[in-house]
Amino acid sequence: MDATYLECVTAATVASASSMIVACPSELVKVKLQSHIGKKMYQGPLGVIAKVTAKNGFLGLYRGLVPMMLRFVHKLNFPFNFSQFL
């Protein structure tokens, strides 16, 4: 049974969104550490997680998830679909 184009787009979008949900906290930690080089604001990755969750709660680790999804979902979605239907 061959998948339709809409099924492939949906599957690729769900896969992309799922990977972003998993990757978002590590992206946030990376960006926070890179943006504070030379400043002793955080004591490493665990320090970032501790401060973010203390200030904003657990969902604070997902700050920036929507822009991240908007930036990457289409980049991951289209190559998958083009390779399926070529």
C-alpha positions, 0 to 999 in steps of 0.5 A: 500500500503506497502512502499518499502525498498528504500522508507523507507530509503528515508523517514527516511533520509529526517526525520533525515536530517530535524531534524538536520537542526532544531537542529544544531543552538542549538547544536552550542550554547550548544557546544560554551557555554560548551567549554568556561566554566569559561571564560566570552566570551559569555553572555548566549545563546543569546550572542552566537547567537548574536556573531556568527551571527555578525561574520559569518552571519545567516548561521554561526549558521549552522556551523558543520551541515554536520559532524553532519548529517554524524554522526547521519543520519545513527544512526537514519535511520537504527533502523527505517528501521529495525523495519519496515522490521522485 
